[in-house]
C-alpha cells in the first residue's frame, strides 16, 4: 500500500519500492514522490541540516 520510502542523502527525490509492489503501491510511490517535490523536500532537508550544523 505505501509503495516505497524516500531515499535520503541525494540531491533530488527518489522513492525506493519493494520488488513485489503491485500497481496500487507503485501509484502511491509516485504520489509520494510528487508530494516531496511539491513541498521542496530536498532543499528543506538541506537547510535543516545546515542549521543543525551551525548550532
PDB file of N, CA, C and O in Angstrom:
ATOM      1  N   UNK A   1       0.800  -1.197   0.000  1.00  0.00           N
ATOM      2  CA  UNK A   1       0.000   0.000   0.000  1.00  0.00           C
ATOM      3  C   UNK A   1       0.844   1.262   0.000  1.00  0.00           C
ATOM      4  O   UNK A   1       0.513   2.218  -0.701  1.00  0.00           O
ATOM      5  N   UNK A   2       1.929   1.288   0.771  1.00  0.00           N
ATOM      6  CA  UNK A   2       2.724   2.504   0.880  1.00  0.00           C
ATOM      7  C   UNK A   2       3.521   2.781  -0.389  1.00  0.00           C
ATOM      8  O   UNK A   2       3.757   3.943  -0.719  1.00  0.00           O
ATOM      9  N   UNK A   3       3.925   1.779  -1.083  1.00  0.00           N
ATOM     10  CA  UNK A   3       4.608   1.965  -2.353  1.00  0.00           C
ATOM     11  C   UNK A   3       6.105   2.096  -2.254  1.00  0.00           C
ATOM     12  O   UNK A   3       6.820   1.607  -3.128  1.00  0.00           O
ATOM     13  N   UNK A   4       6.601   2.738  -1.223  1.00  0.00           N
ATOM     14  CA  UNK A   4       8.038   2.903  -1.091  1.00  0.00           C
ATOM     15  C   UNK A   4       8.392   3.928  -0.049  1.00  0.00           C
ATOM     16  O   UNK A   4       7.526   4.581   0.532  1.00  0.00           O
ATOM     17  N   UNK A   5       9.671   4.056   0.176  1.00  0.00           N
ATOM     18  CA  UNK A   5      10.194   5.013   1.148  1.00  0.00           C
ATOM     19  C   UNK A   5      11.198   5.915   0.463  1.00  0.00           C
ATOM     20  O   UNK A   5      11.864   5.502  -0.487  1.00  0.00           O
ATOM     21  N   UNK A   6      11.313   7.159   0.944  1.00  0.00           N
ATOM     22  CA  UNK A   6      12.271   8.072   0.313  1.00  0.00           C
ATOM     23  C   UNK A   6      13.713   7.653   0.593  1.00  0.00           C
ATOM     24  O   UNK A   6      14.036   7.168   1.678  1.00  0.00           O
ATOM     25  N   UNK A   7      14.558   7.850  -0.394  1.00  0.00           N
ATOM     26  CA  UNK A   7      15.990   7.633  -0.249  1.00  0.00           C
ATOM     27  C   UNK A   7      16.604   8.992   0.055  1.00  0.00           C
ATOM     28  O   UNK A   7      16.641   9.867  -0.810  1.00  0.00           O
ATOM     29  N   UNK A   8      17.078   9.169   1.264  1.00  0.00           N
ATOM     30  CA  UNK A   8      17.640  10.450   1.680  1.00  0.00           C
ATOM     31  C   UNK A   8      19.139  10.462   1.435  1.00  0.00           C
ATOM     32  O   UNK A   8      19.774   9.412   1.344  1.00  0.00           O
ATOM     33  N   UNK A   9      19.697  11.661   1.329  1.00  0.00           N
ATOM     34  CA  UNK A   9      21.128  11.801   1.132  1.00  0.00           C
ATOM     35  C   UNK A   9      21.512  12.050  -0.313  1.00  0.00           C
ATOM     36  O   UNK A   9      22.693  12.029  -0.659  1.00  0.00           O
ATOM     37  N   UNK A  10      20.535  12.280  -1.141  1.00  0.00           N
ATOM     38  CA  UNK A  10      20.807  12.599  -2.538  1.00  0.00           C
ATOM     39  C   UNK A  10      20.235  13.975  -2.843  1.00  0.00           C
ATOM     40  O   UNK A  10      19.392  14.483  -2.104  1.00  0.00           O
ATOM     41  N   UNK A  11      20.688  14.565  -3.917  1.00  0.00           N
ATOM     42  CA  UNK A  11      20.171  15.877  -4.313  1.00  0.00           C
ATOM     43  C   UNK A  11      19.003  15.672  -5.262  1.00  0.00           C
ATOM     44  O   UNK A  11      19.149  15.788  -6.479  1.00  0.00           O
ATOM     45  N   UNK A  12      17.873  15.374  -4.709  1.00  0.00           N
ATOM     46  CA  UNK A  12      16.690  15.125  -5.513  1.00  0.00           C
ATOM     47  C   UNK A  12      15.716  14.250  -4.753  1.00  0.00           C
ATOM     48  O   UNK A  12      15.881  14.005  -3.558  1.00  0.00           O
ATOM     49  N   UNK A  13      14.716  13.790  -5.447  1.00  0.00           N
ATOM     50  CA  UNK A  13      13.699  12.936  -4.846  1.00  0.00           C
ATOM     51  C   UNK A  13      13.798  11.554  -5.473  1.00  0.00           C
ATOM     52  O   UNK A  13      13.788  11.408  -6.695  1.00  0.00           O
ATOM     53  N   UNK A  14      13.893  10.550  -4.624  1.00  0.00           N
ATOM     54  CA  UNK A  14      13.923   9.171  -5.090  1.00  0.00           C
ATOM     55  C   UNK A  14      13.128   8.329  -4.108  1.00  0.00           C
ATOM     56  O   UNK A  14      13.343   8.403  -2.898  1.00  0.00           O
ATOM     57  N   UNK A  15      12.221   7.540  -4.626  1.00  0.00           N
ATOM     58  CA  UNK A  15      11.422   6.652  -3.797  1.00  0.00           C
ATOM     59  C   UNK A  15      11.817   5.223  -4.149  1.00  0.00           C
ATOM     60  O   UNK A  15      11.797   4.834  -5.317  1.00  0.00           O
ATOM     61  N   UNK A  16      12.172   4.454  -3.140  1.00  0.00           N
ATOM     62  CA  UNK A  16      12.568   3.060  -3.332  1.00  0.00           C
ATOM     63  C   UNK A  16      11.357   2.177  -3.046  1.00  0.00           C
ATOM     64  O   UNK A  16      10.790   2.219  -1.954  1.00  0.00           O
ATOM     65  N   UNK A  17      10.973   1.386  -4.029  1.00  0.00           N
ATOM     66  CA  UNK A  17       9.833   0.494  -3.873  1.00  0.00           C
ATOM     67  C   UNK A  17      10.277  -0.944  -3.685  1.00  0.00           C
ATOM     68  O   UNK A  17      11.408  -1.307  -4.009  1.00  0.00           O
ATOM     69  N   UNK A  18       9.389  -1.743  -3.168  1.00  0.00           N
ATOM     70  CA  UNK A  18       9.650  -3.162  -2.981  1.00  0.00           C
ATOM     71  C   UNK A  18       9.451  -3.879  -4.312  1.00  0.00           C
ATOM     72  O   UNK A  18       8.585  -3.502  -5.101  1.00  0.00           O
ATOM     73  N   UNK A  19      10.230  -4.883  -4.554  1.00  0.00           N
ATOM     74  CA  UNK A  19      10.159  -5.608  -5.817  1.00  0.00           C
ATOM     75  C   UNK A  19       8.822  -6.265  -6.097  1.00  0.00           C
ATOM     76  O   UNK A  19       8.480  -6.507  -7.255  1.00  0.00           O
ATOM     77  N   UNK A  20       8.067  -6.553  -5.058  1.00  0.00           N
ATOM     78  CA  UNK A  20       6.768  -7.203  -5.261  1.00  0.00           C
ATOM     79  C   UNK A  20       5.609  -6.210  -5.188  1.00  0.00           C
ATOM     80  O   UNK A  20       4.461  -6.607  -4.986  1.00  0.00           O
ATOM     81  N   UNK A  21       5.908  -4.923  -5.352  1.00  0.00           N
ATOM     82  CA  UNK A  21       4.863  -3.902  -5.295  1.00  0.00           C
ATOM     83  C   UNK A  21       3.852  -4.107  -6.417  1.00  0.00           C
ATOM     84  O   UNK A  21       4.216  -4.381  -7.561  1.00  0.00           O
ATOM     85  N   UNK A  22       2.574  -3.969  -6.066  1.00  0.00           N
ATOM     86  CA  UNK A  22       1.533  -4.058  -7.085  1.00  0.00           C
ATOM     87  C   UNK A  22       1.256  -2.662  -7.656  1.00  0.00           C
ATOM     88  O   UNK A  22       1.910  -1.691  -7.276  1.00  0.00           O
ATOM     89  N   UNK A  23       0.299  -2.570  -8.555  1.00  0.00           N
ATOM     90  CA  UNK A  23       0.002  -1.300  -9.227  1.00  0.00           C
ATOM     91  C   UNK A  23      -0.391  -0.211  -8.234  1.00  0.00           C
ATOM     92  O   UNK A  23      -0.006   0.947  -8.393  1.00  0.00           O
ATOM     93  N   UNK A  24      -1.150  -0.580  -7.221  1.00  0.00           N
ATOM     94  CA  UNK A  24      -1.569   0.403  -6.209  1.00  0.00           C
ATOM     95  C   UNK A  24      -0.362   0.956  -5.462  1.00  0.00           C
ATOM     96  O   UNK A  24      -0.281   2.161  -5.222  1.00  0.00           O
ATOM     97  N   UNK A  25       0.567   0.098  -5.096  1.00  0.00           N
ATOM     98  CA  UNK A  25       1.762   0.530  -4.378  1.00  0.00           C
ATOM     99  C   UNK A  25       2.624   1.438  -5.247  1.00  0.00           C
ATOM    100  O   UNK A  25       3.175   2.421  -4.753  1.00  0.00           O
ATOM    101  N   UNK A  26       2.746   1.124  -6.526  1.00  0.00           N
ATOM    102  CA  UNK A  26       3.526   1.964  -7.441  1.00  0.00           C
ATOM    103  C   UNK A  26       2.866   3.334  -7.575  1.00  0.00           C
ATOM    104  O   UNK A  26       3.548   4.359  -7.564  1.00  0.00           O
ATOM    105  N   UNK A  27       1.545   3.349  -7.701  1.00  0.00           N
ATOM    106  CA  UNK A  27       0.805   4.613  -7.776  1.00  0.00           C
ATOM    107  C   UNK A  27       1.061   5.451  -6.525  1.00  0.00           C
ATOM    108  O   UNK A  27       1.284   6.658  -6.618  1.00  0.00           O
ATOM    109  N   UNK A  28       1.030   4.813  -5.358  1.00  0.00           N
ATOM    110  CA  UNK A  28       1.273   5.530  -4.108  1.00  0.00           C
ATOM    111  C   UNK A  28       2.708   6.034  -4.020  1.00  0.00           C
ATOM    112  O   UNK A  28       2.949   7.106  -3.466  1.00  0.00           O
ATOM    113  N   UNK A  29       3.654   5.286  -4.551  1.00  0.00           N
ATOM    114  CA  UNK A  29       5.051   5.731  -4.562  1.00  0.00           C
ATOM    115  C   UNK A  29       5.205   6.964  -5.445  1.00  0.00           C
ATOM    116  O   UNK A  29       5.930   7.894  -5.094  1.00  0.00           O
ATOM    117  N   UNK A  30       4.533   6.973  -6.578  1.00  0.00           N
ATOM    118  CA  UNK A  30       4.583   8.139  -7.462  1.00  0.00           C
ATOM    119  C   UNK A  30       3.955   9.343  -6.774  1.00  0.00           C
ATOM    120  O   UNK A  30       4.477  10.454  -6.864  1.00  0.00           O
ATOM    121  N   UNK A  31       2.849   9.130  -6.096  1.00  0.00           N
ATOM    122  CA  UNK A  31       2.212  10.223  -5.342  1.00  0.00           C
ATOM    123  C   UNK A  31       3.146  10.753  -4.256  1.00  0.00           C
ATOM    124  O   UNK A  31       3.234  11.963  -4.049  1.00  0.00           O
ATOM    125  N   UNK A  32       3.837   9.857  -3.569  1.00  0.00           N
ATOM    126  CA  UNK A  32       4.776  10.281  -2.529  1.00  0.00           C
ATOM    127  C   UNK A  32       5.893  11.125  -3.131  1.00  0.00           C
ATOM    128  O   UNK A  32       6.283  12.140  -2.554  1.00  0.00           O
ATOM    129  N   UNK A  33       6.406  10.718  -4.279  1.00  0.00           N
ATOM    130  CA  UNK A  33       7.456  11.491  -4.945  1.00  0.00           C
ATOM    131  C   UNK A  33       6.943  12.869  -5.330  1.00  0.00           C
ATOM    132  O   UNK A  33       7.637  13.868  -5.145  1.00  0.00           O
ATOM    133  N   UNK A  34       5.737  12.925  -5.862  1.00  0.00           N
ATOM    134  CA  UNK A  34       5.158  14.211  -6.251  1.00  0.00           C
ATOM    135  C   UNK A  34       4.983  15.126  -5.041  1.00  0.00           C
ATOM    136  O   UNK A  34       5.249  16.325  -5.126  1.00  0.00           O
ATOM    137  N   UNK A  35       4.542  14.571  -3.929  1.00  0.00           N
ATOM    138  CA  UNK A  35       4.374  15.362  -2.708  1.00  0.00           C
ATOM    139  C   UNK A  35       5.715  15.896  -2.230  1.00  0.00           C
ATOM    140  O   UNK A  35       5.814  17.055  -1.824  1.00  0.00           O
ATOM    141  N   UNK A  36       6.748  15.060  -2.274  1.00  0.00           N
ATOM    142  CA  UNK A  36       8.087  15.509  -1.875  1.00  0.00           C
ATOM    143  C   UNK A  36       8.577  16.642  -2.763  1.00  0.00           C
ATOM    144  O   UNK A  36       9.197  17.588  -2.278  1.00  0.00           O
ATOM    145  N   UNK A  37       8.307  16.555  -4.045  1.00  0.00           N
ATOM    146  CA  UNK A  37       8.708  17.611  -4.981  1.00  0.00           C
ATOM    147  C   UNK A  37       7.916  18.884  -4.715  1.00  0.00           C
ATOM    148  O   UNK A  37       8.489  19.972  -4.659  1.00  0.00           O
ATOM    149  N   UNK A  38       6.597  18.754  -4.550  1.00  0.00           N
ATOM    150  CA  UNK A  38       5.741  19.917  -4.305  1.00  0.00           C
ATOM    151  C   UNK A  38       6.140  20.667  -3.043  1.00  0.00           C
ATOM    152  O   UNK A  38       6.032  21.892  -2.985  1.00  0.00           O
ATOM    153  N   UNK A  39       6.600  19.937  -2.033  1.00  0.00           N
ATOM    154  CA  UNK A  39       6.998  20.560  -0.770  1.00  0.00           C
ATOM    155  C   UNK A  39       8.491  20.881  -0.716  1.00  0.00           C
ATOM    156  O   UNK A  39       9.009  21.269   0.332  1.00  0.00           O
ATOM    157  N   UNK A  40       9.176  20.719  -1.837  1.00  0.00           N
ATOM    158  CA  UNK A  40      10.604  21.051  -1.953  1.00  0.00           C
ATOM    159  C   UNK A  40      11.421  20.380  -0.849  1.00  0.00           C
ATOM    160  O   UNK A  40      12.285  21.001  -0.230  1.00  0.00           O
ATOM    161  N   UNK A  41      11.133  19.118  -0.621  1.00  0.00           N
ATOM    162  CA  UNK A  41      11.737  18.384   0.490  1.00  0.00           C
ATOM    163  C   UNK A  41      13.265  18.351   0.478  1.00  0.00           C
ATOM    164  O   UNK A  41      13.864  18.571   1.531  1.00  0.00           O
ATOM    165  N   UNK A  42      13.933  18.088  -0.651  1.00  0.00           N
ATOM    166  CA  UNK A  42      15.403  18.049  -0.602  1.00  0.00           C
ATOM    167  C   UNK A  42      16.025  19.364  -0.115  1.00  0.00           C
ATOM    168  O   UNK A  42      16.963  19.349   0.682  1.00  0.00           O
ATOM    169  N   UNK A  43      15.509  20.489  -0.590  1.00  0.00           N
ATOM    170  CA  UNK A  43      16.042  21.788  -0.163  1.00  0.00           C
ATOM    171  C   UNK A  43      15.768  22.011   1.320  1.00  0.00           C
ATOM    172  O   UNK A  43      16.634  22.499   2.046  1.00  0.00           O
ATOM    173  N   UNK A  44      14.578  21.660   1.768  1.00  0.00           N
ATOM    174  CA  UNK A  44      14.220  21.874   3.173  1.00  0.00           C
ATOM    175  C   UNK A  44      15.069  21.004   4.103  1.00  0.00           C
ATOM    176  O   UNK A  44      15.462  21.448   5.182  1.00  0.00           O
ATOM    177  N   UNK A  45      15.346  19.782   3.692  1.00  0.00           N
ATOM    178  CA  UNK A  45      16.209  18.910   4.494  1.00  0.00           C
ATOM    179  C   UNK A  45      17.616  19.495   4.554  1.00  0.00           C
ATOM    180  O   UNK A  45      18.224  19.549   5.624  1.00  0.00           O
ATOM    181  N   UNK A  46      18.136  19.936   3.405  1.00  0.00           N
ATOM    182  CA  UNK A  46      19.483  20.517   3.369  1.00  0.00           C
ATOM    183  C   UNK A  46      19.566  21.746   4.261  1.00  0.00           C
ATOM    184  O   UNK A  46      20.545  21.916   4.987  1.00  0.00           O
ATOM    185  N   UNK A  47      18.556  22.603   4.216  1.00  0.00           N
ATOM    186  CA  UNK A  47      18.551  23.797   5.066  1.00  0.00           C
ATOM    187  C   UNK A  47      18.511  23.418   6.542  1.00  0.00           C
ATOM    188  O   UNK A  47      19.210  24.016   7.360  1.00  0.00           O
ATOM    189  N   UNK A  48      17.699  22.432   6.880  1.00  0.00           N
ATOM    190  CA  UNK A  48      17.612  21.991   8.267  1.00  0.00           C
ATOM    191  C   UNK A  48      18.928  21.420   8.768  1.00  0.00           C
ATOM    192  O   UNK A  48      19.331  21.684   9.901  1.00  0.00           O
ATOM    193  N   UNK A  49      19.596  20.644   7.935  1.00  0.00           N
ATOM    194  CA  UNK A  49      20.889  20.081   8.332  1.00  0.00           C
ATOM    195  C   UNK A  49      21.946  21.168   8.472  1.00  0.00           C
ATOM    196  O   UNK A  49      22.804  21.095   9.352  1.00  0.00           O
ATOM    197  N   UNK A  50      21.885  22.177   7.601  1.00  0.00           N
ATOM    198  CA  UNK A  50      22.822  23.298   7.699  1.00  0.00           C
ATOM    199  C   UNK A  50      22.613  24.040   9.010  1.00  0.00           C
ATOM    200  O   UNK A  50      23.578  24.404   9.682  1.00  0.00           O
ATOM    201  N   UNK A  51      21.358  24.263   9.374  1.00  0.00           N
ATOM    202  CA  UNK A  51      21.055  24.950  10.637  1.00  0.00           C
ATOM    203  C   UNK A  51      21.548  24.136  11.828  1.00  0.00           C
ATOM    204  O   UNK A  51      22.086  24.696  12.783  1.00  0.00           O
ATOM    205  N   UNK A  52      21.368  22.826  11.775  1.00  0.00           N
ATOM    206  CA  UNK A  52      21.842  21.975  12.869  1.00  0.00           C
ATOM    207  C   UNK A  52      23.361  22.019  12.983  1.00  0.00           C
ATOM    208  O   UNK A  52      23.912  22.013  14.084  1.00  0.00           O
ATOM    209  N   UNK A  53      24.025  22.064  11.847  1.00  0.00           N
ATOM    210  CA  UNK A  53      25.483  22.088  11.842  1.00  0.00           C
ATOM    211  C   UNK A  53      26.064  23.380  12.372  1.00  0.00           C
ATOM    212  O   UNK A  53      27.185  23.394  12.881  1.00  0.00           O
ATOM    213  N   UNK A  54      25.314  24.468  12.261  1.00  0.00           N
ATOM    214  CA  UNK A  54      25.824  25.759  12.731  1.00  0.00           C
ATOM    215  C   UNK A  54      25.338  26.090  14.133  1.00  0.00           C
ATOM    216  O   UNK A  54      25.656  27.158  14.657  1.00  0.00           O
ATOM    217  N   UNK A  55      24.579  25.200  14.748  1.00  0.00           N
ATOM    218  CA  UNK A  55      24.048  25.464  16.097  1.00  0.00           C
ATOM    219  C   UNK A  55      25.061  25.142  17.162  1.00  0.00           C
ATOM    220  O   UNK A  55      24.781  25.305  18.350  1.00  0.00           O
TER     221      UNK A  55
END
